[in-house]
Amino acid sequence: LLVLVGTVSCTLFLAVNGLYSASDDVIELTPTNFNKEVIQSENLWLVEFYAPWCGHCQRLTPEWKKAATALKGVVKVGAVDADKHQSLGGQYGVRGFPTIKIFGANKNKAEDYQGGRTSDAIVDAALSALRSLVKERLHGRSGGYSSGKQSRESGGGDKKDVIELTDDSFDKNVINSDDVWMVEFYAPWCGHCKNLEPEWAAAATEVKEQTKGKVKLAAVDATVNQMLASRYGIRGFPTIKIFQKGEDPVDYDGGRTRSDIIARALDLFSDNAPPPELLEIISEDVLKSTCDAHQLCIISVLPHILDTGASGRNSYLDVMLKMAEKYKKKMWGWLWTEAGAQSDLESSLGIGGFGYPAMAAVNARKMKFALLKGSFSEQGINEFLRELSVGRGSTAPVGGGAFPKIHSVEPWDGKDGELPVEDDIDLSDVDLDDLGKDEL
């Protein structure tokens, strides 16, 4: 069975299991076989968690296949469709795609792979991890894959995205910044700080990329910058504090692995991100750009303005805005149109001329949609979106397998609608008496 996935730039034929097929050397992993294949295995595993719709994943696919072929019989290379198997992705804290994890000697403590996305870089990392695993066995240790990063004292490790702060630079950088700051207060002699350093450095790079610099990871040597240490009551090392504009700093009390740190940073990012825009479908470009850029686009068809007036329409738009705010972490697109303005689109989504207001959630990559069956209210929509977010709810293919033609329309002016003006009938040349006689 083949599913056709279209994008603006290319068309890919994908097997039902996502980006990989049985003919590849990449082993498909699912909740059914993961424990037996990976956790109970003596082998070192490299596992990619991906989503078929993710552009970065699609670009990684040929490199991942080449690496799997090169490492065949040496290191196991697998892939999980984490869009399809969300429970498995959630179990390993997968919050972005692709995420690559290394399962070494200790399968219960997978390491995040932070290297390059070429087959050469992947193979090099695999062989380095394999060497660590073998040496640990040789010396009787059973720990997991070691990242091999050096401590701050030795000057090793790639700390390029960790911002070093001092008594002099702290306030101008952090206080009143619109960005969120996660600041580690450390001491160079502290063993826990040395253990944290490679995790903090790796997380800094990932967080910078995923939040476009809106969440920053920084470090303060509290033994040198004693004014800051005193101001924030630093009594143990490392201490991590979160700084957000207009709020008192709070302690970070989560895990100390890079995946724990990244997960908290992404939560902070989404909490502070504005809700997505709610756009009226006034052209094909609005529909395509929104639906192509997001995993799901939520499309509402609102009653004609003559049926609701401006106040009625605004009440429906307010409900959508509240739901967009509530589900903003999902990074979905939000659109609306007036009943009848895009009748072809309505038909393709099974709405077709009745039952307004209506709502459909569309996956433009799979060209499938789900319809709101409950009420167009905060409660009804919340239930609908909650089911979707956990992968439940019935879906159907978009009629015709693609979006229909979208008509360019004038945007709503925010006013009540007006009935069309009827043409005045000129009766000056009509003999009304004669009309009456004809009727009799």
matplotlib code that plots the C-alpha trace (Angstrom):
import matplotlib.pyplot as plt

x = [0.0, 1.5, 0.5, 1.1, 2.5, 2.8, 4.8, 5.4, 8.9, 8.7, 6.5, 7.5, 6.1, 6.2, 5.7, 3.0, 5.6, 6.8, 10.1, 11.7, 10.8, 11.6, 14.3, 16.3, 18.9, 17.1, 15.1, 11.5, 10.7, 7.3, 5.9, 5.4, 9.0, 11.0, 11.6, 12.7, 14.8, 16.5, 16.1, 16.9, 19.6, 23.3, 24.0, 24.6, 21.6, 21.2, 17.5, 15.9, 12.5, 10.9, 7.6, 6.9, 5.8, 9.0, 11.2, 14.4, 13.5, 13.0, 16.4, 18.0, 16.5, 19.1, 21.9, 20.4, 20.0, 23.6, 24.8, 22.6, 24.1, 27.7, 27.1, 25.3, 26.5, 28.4, 25.8, 22.0, 20.3, 16.6, 13.8, 10.5, 7.6, 6.9, 4.0, 2.3, 3.7, 3.4, 3.5, 7.0, 8.2, 6.8, 8.5, 11.8, 11.0, 10.9, 9.7, 11.1, 12.0, 14.2, 15.6, 18.4, 19.2, 22.1, 21.2, 24.5, 25.3, 22.7, 19.6, 17.6, 19.7, 19.7, 22.0, 20.9, 23.0, 24.0, 26.3, 26.0, 23.3, 25.6, 26.2, 29.9, 29.1, 26.6, 29.0, 31.8, 29.5, 28.4, 32.0, 33.0, 30.1, 30.9, 34.5, 33.3, 31.0, 33.7, 36.2, 33.6, 33.1, 36.9, 37.2, 34.1, 31.9, 28.3, 27.5, 26.0, 27.6, 29.9, 29.8, 33.5, 33.1, 35.7, 35.1, 35.2, 38.5, 40.2, 38.7, 37.2, 33.7, 31.8, 30.3, 29.8, 26.0, 26.3, 26.5, 29.0, 27.6, 29.4, 28.5, 29.0, 27.1, 24.2, 21.7, 22.0, 21.6, 19.1, 17.0, 14.3, 15.1, 12.1, 13.8, 13.7, 17.0, 18.1, 21.2, 23.5, 25.5, 28.6, 31.9, 34.9, 35.9, 32.4, 32.0, 28.3, 29.0, 31.5, 29.0, 26.4, 28.7, 28.4, 24.6, 24.2, 26.4, 24.5, 21.1, 22.1, 22.8, 19.5, 17.4, 19.0, 18.0, 14.5, 13.4, 15.3, 17.2, 14.1, 15.3, 18.9, 21.2, 23.9, 26.4, 27.9, 31.1, 29.7, 33.2, 34.3, 30.9, 30.1, 27.8, 25.4, 25.8, 24.9, 21.9, 20.3, 21.2, 23.3, 24.4, 25.0, 26.4, 25.2, 22.1, 19.9, 17.5, 14.9, 14.5, 11.5, 10.6, 8.4, 8.7, 10.8, 13.4, 12.5, 14.6, 14.9, 14.4, 14.1, 16.5, 20.1, 20.3, 20.2, 16.8, 15.3, 16.8, 15.6, 12.1, 11.8, 13.2, 10.7, 7.9, 9.1, 9.2, 5.7, 4.3, 5.7, 4.9, 2.0, -1.1, -1.1, -2.8, -6.4, -6.5, -9.5, -9.2, -9.2, -6.9, -5.3, -1.9, -3.4, -4.7, -1.7, 1.0, -0.8, -1.6, 1.8, 3.6, 1.8, 1.1, -2.6, -4.7, -7.9, -10.5, -13.8, -16.7, -18.8, -22.4, -23.1, -22.7, -26.4, -27.3, -25.1, -24.2, -20.8, -21.4, -22.4, -19.4, -17.0, -18.3, -17.4, -14.0, -13.4, -14.0, -11.5, -8.9, -9.3, -8.8, -5.7, -4.3, -5.1, -3.4, -0.6, 2.0, 0.8, 1.9, -1.2, -2.5, -5.9, -8.2, -11.8, -14.1, -17.7, -20.3, -20.6, -17.4, -15.4, -18.1, -15.6, -13.5, -16.6, -17.6, -14.1, -14.3, -17.7, -19.3, -21.1, -23.8, -25.3, -24.7, -22.9, -20.7, -18.5, -14.9, -12.4, -8.9, -6.8, -3.5, -2.3, 0.5, -1.7, -4.7, -6.9, -9.4, -11.5, -14.8, -16.1, -19.1, -19.9, -21.0, -19.0, -18.2, -15.1, -16.2, -17.1, -14.0, -11.7, -13.0, -12.5, -8.9, -8.0, -9.0, -7.0, -3.9, -3.7, -4.3, -7.9, -11.0, -12.1, -10.6, -11.5, -9.6, -10.0, -12.4, -10.4, -7.2, -6.1, -7.4, -9.8, -9.6, -9.8, -11.5, -10.0, -12.4, -12.5, -11.6, -14.4, -14.6, -15.8, -19.2, -22.7, -23.7, -26.1, -28.7, -28.0, -29.7, -32.6, -33.0, -35.7, -38.5, -39.5, -43.3, -43.6, -44.5, -46.8, -50.6, -51.7, -55.3, -54.4, -52.5, -55.6, -57.7, -55.3, -55.5, -59.3]
y = [0.0, 3.4, 6.8, 9.8, 12.7, 16.0, 19.0, 22.3, 21.2, 17.4, 14.4, 11.4, 7.9, 6.6, 3.1, 2.7, 2.5, 6.1, 7.1, 3.6, 0.3, -3.4, -3.2, -0.7, -1.7, 0.6, -1.5, -0.3, 0.0, 0.1, -0.2, -3.9, -4.8, -2.0, -3.8, -7.0, -5.5, -2.6, -2.8, -6.6, -6.4, -6.7, -4.5, -0.8, 0.9, 4.2, 5.1, 8.0, 9.2, 11.0, 12.2, 11.6, 15.2, 16.7, 18.3, 17.8, 14.1, 13.7, 15.3, 13.0, 9.8, 9.0, 9.7, 7.5, 4.7, 5.0, 4.9, 1.8, 0.0, 0.9, -0.2, -3.4, -6.2, -3.7, -1.3, -1.6, 1.4, 1.8, 4.3, 5.1, 6.9, 9.0, 10.7, 7.3, 5.9, 9.0, 6.8, 5.6, 9.1, 10.4, 7.6, 8.9, 12.6, 13.3, 16.8, 17.6, 15.8, 14.2, 13.1, 10.6, 8.5, 6.1, 3.0, 1.7, -0.7, 0.8, 0.6, 2.4, 5.5, 6.5, 9.4, 12.1, 12.3, 15.9, 15.4, 16.2, 14.8, 13.3, 9.6, 10.1, 12.0, 9.4, 6.5, 8.3, 8.8, 5.2, 3.8, 6.2, 5.0, 1.4, 1.9, 3.3, 0.4, -2.2, -0.4, -0.3, -4.1, -4.6, -2.8, -4.4, -1.3, -1.5, 2.2, 3.7, 5.5, 8.3, 11.5, 12.0, 15.7, 17.2, 19.4, 23.2, 23.0, 21.2, 23.6, 20.8, 20.5, 22.6, 25.4, 27.9, 28.4, 28.7, 32.4, 33.2, 36.0, 38.1, 40.6, 43.4, 41.8, 40.0, 42.9, 44.3, 40.8, 39.1, 41.6, 43.2, 40.9, 39.7, 36.3, 33.5, 32.8, 29.5, 30.4, 27.8, 29.0, 26.8, 26.4, 25.1, 22.6, 21.1, 17.5, 17.8, 20.9, 19.0, 16.3, 18.8, 20.8, 18.6, 18.2, 22.0, 22.7, 20.2, 21.5, 25.1, 24.3, 22.4, 25.0, 27.9, 26.1, 25.0, 28.4, 30.6, 32.1, 33.0, 30.8, 31.2, 29.0, 30.8, 30.1, 32.1, 31.2, 31.9, 31.8, 34.8, 36.6, 36.7, 39.7, 37.7, 34.6, 36.7, 38.4, 35.2, 33.2, 30.6, 28.1, 24.9, 24.0, 23.7, 25.9, 26.6, 29.6, 30.6, 34.3, 35.7, 39.4, 40.8, 37.7, 36.7, 34.1, 30.5, 27.5, 24.8, 21.5, 19.1, 16.4, 17.2, 15.4, 17.3, 15.9, 17.1, 20.5, 20.8, 19.6, 22.3, 25.0, 24.1, 24.3, 27.7, 28.8, 27.6, 29.1, 32.5, 32.3, 34.3, 32.3, 31.6, 34.0, 33.3, 34.0, 34.4, 32.3, 35.2, 33.5, 30.2, 31.4, 31.9, 28.3, 26.6, 28.5, 27.9, 24.2, 23.4, 24.9, 23.1, 19.5, 20.3, 23.3, 24.0, 25.4, 26.8, 27.7, 30.4, 31.3, 34.0, 37.5, 38.2, 35.3, 36.4, 40.0, 41.3, 40.5, 36.9, 36.3, 37.9, 35.5, 32.5, 34.0, 34.6, 30.9, 30.0, 32.4, 30.9, 27.4, 28.6, 30.0, 26.7, 24.5, 26.9, 24.3, 22.1, 24.7, 24.3, 26.7, 28.4, 29.5, 30.5, 31.3, 32.4, 29.9, 29.8, 31.8, 28.7, 26.1, 23.7, 23.6, 22.9, 20.0, 18.5, 18.5, 17.1, 20.3, 21.2, 23.8, 23.1, 22.9, 26.1, 26.9, 23.9, 22.9, 20.5, 19.6, 19.0, 17.2, 18.6, 16.2, 13.1, 15.0, 13.7, 15.5, 15.1, 16.9, 18.4, 16.4, 18.2, 21.7, 24.7, 25.9, 25.9, 22.6, 20.9, 22.1, 21.3, 17.7, 17.5, 18.8, 16.8, 13.6, 14.7, 15.5, 11.9, 10.4, 9.4, 10.4, 9.2, 10.7, 10.7, 11.6, 15.2, 15.0, 14.8, 14.0, 17.7, 21.1, 22.4, 25.8, 28.7, 31.9, 35.2, 37.2, 40.5, 40.2, 40.8, 44.5, 43.7, 45.2, 43.8, 42.6, 44.5, 43.0, 43.5, 46.6, 45.8, 47.7, 50.3, 49.6, 52.6, 52.5, 55.8, 54.2, 51.6, 52.1, 50.7, 50.7, 48.4, 46.1, 45.7, 44.9, 42.2, 40.4, 40.4]
z = [0.0, -1.0, 0.3, -1.8, 0.1, -1.9, -1.1, -2.9, -4.0, -4.5, -4.4, -2.4, -2.5, 1.1, 2.4, 4.9, 7.7, 6.9, 5.4, 5.4, 3.8, 4.4, 1.7, 3.7, 6.3, 8.8, 11.2, 11.7, 15.4, 17.0, 20.6, 19.8, 19.0, 20.7, 24.0, 22.4, 19.6, 21.5, 25.3, 25.6, 23.0, 23.6, 20.6, 20.4, 18.8, 17.0, 16.9, 14.9, 16.1, 13.1, 11.6, 7.9, 7.4, 8.9, 6.2, 8.3, 8.7, 4.9, 4.3, 6.9, 5.4, 2.6, 5.1, 7.7, 5.2, 4.0, 7.6, 8.3, 5.4, 6.3, 10.0, 9.1, 11.4, 13.6, 15.0, 14.8, 13.2, 13.7, 13.1, 14.9, 13.3, 16.4, 14.7, 14.4, 17.7, 20.0, 23.2, 22.3, 21.4, 24.7, 26.7, 25.5, 25.8, 22.1, 21.5, 18.1, 14.9, 14.1, 17.5, 17.5, 20.6, 21.3, 23.3, 24.7, 27.5, 29.8, 27.7, 30.3, 29.9, 26.3, 25.2, 22.8, 19.6, 18.9, 16.0, 12.3, 10.0, 7.3, 7.0, 7.8, 11.0, 12.1, 11.4, 13.3, 16.3, 16.2, 16.1, 18.9, 21.0, 20.2, 21.3, 24.6, 25.1, 24.4, 26.7, 29.5, 29.1, 29.1, 32.4, 33.9, 33.9, 32.7, 32.3, 29.1, 26.2, 27.3, 25.4, 25.8, 26.5, 28.9, 31.9, 32.1, 33.9, 31.0, 28.5, 26.4, 25.1, 22.7, 24.8, 22.0, 22.7, 26.5, 27.3, 30.0, 32.3, 34.9, 37.7, 35.0, 32.1, 33.9, 34.3, 30.8, 29.2, 31.5, 33.4, 31.2, 28.4, 26.3, 26.1, 28.7, 30.4, 32.1, 34.1, 35.7, 38.7, 39.0, 40.8, 38.7, 41.4, 41.8, 40.5, 39.8, 37.7, 35.7, 35.0, 34.0, 31.7, 28.5, 29.0, 29.4, 26.4, 24.2, 25.4, 24.7, 21.0, 20.6, 22.5, 20.5, 17.2, 18.3, 19.9, 17.4, 20.3, 22.4, 25.2, 26.2, 28.3, 30.3, 33.0, 35.9, 37.7, 41.2, 42.8, 40.7, 40.4, 44.1, 43.9, 41.7, 43.9, 47.0, 45.2, 44.3, 47.4, 45.8, 48.4, 46.4, 43.0, 40.4, 40.9, 37.9, 37.9, 35.3, 34.5, 32.7, 32.2, 34.9, 37.1, 40.1, 39.2, 40.0, 40.6, 38.0, 39.8, 36.8, 35.6, 34.7, 31.3, 28.1, 27.2, 30.5, 30.1, 26.5, 27.4, 30.1, 27.8, 25.1, 27.6, 28.7, 25.0, 24.2, 27.4, 26.4, 22.7, 21.4, 20.3, 16.6, 14.2, 13.3, 9.5, 7.2, 4.0, 1.4, -1.1, -2.0, -0.6, 2.9, 2.9, 1.5, 3.4, 6.7, 6.1, 4.6, 7.5, 10.3, 11.2, 11.4, 10.3, 12.1, 9.6, 10.7, 8.4, 10.2, 9.3, 6.8, 8.2, 7.6, 9.9, 12.8, 12.4, 13.6, 17.3, 16.6, 14.3, 16.8, 19.5, 17.3, 16.5, 20.3, 20.9, 18.2, 19.7, 23.1, 21.7, 19.7, 23.0, 24.9, 22.2, 21.1, 22.2, 19.4, 16.8, 14.7, 12.1, 12.5, 9.6, 9.1, 6.2, 5.7, 4.7, 0.9, 0.2, -0.4, -1.3, -3.0, 0.1, 2.2, 0.0, 0.1, 3.9, 4.1, 5.3, 2.1, 2.6, 6.0, 9.8, 10.5, 12.3, 11.4, 12.1, 10.4, 11.4, 8.3, 7.9, 4.5, 4.1, 4.5, 2.9, 5.7, 7.9, 11.0, 11.6, 14.8, 15.8, 19.0, 19.7, 18.4, 21.9, 24.1, 25.7, 22.4, 20.5, 23.5, 23.5, 19.7, 19.8, 22.9, 21.1, 18.0, 20.1, 21.4, 18.0, 18.4, 16.4, 13.0, 9.8, 6.2, 3.0, 1.7, -1.3, -4.5, -2.7, -2.8, -1.8, -4.4, -6.0, -3.5, -4.6, -3.8, -1.7, 0.1, 3.8, 6.3, 7.2, 10.8, 10.2, 10.1, 6.6, 4.3, 2.1, -1.6, -2.9, -5.2, -8.5, -8.4, -10.9, -13.1, -13.3, -15.2, -18.5, -17.2, -17.2, -13.9, -15.0, -18.0, -15.6, -13.5, -16.5, -17.8, -14.4, -14.4]

ax = plt.figure().add_subplot(projection="3d")
ax.plot(x, y, z, "-o")
ax.set_aspect("equal")
plt.show()
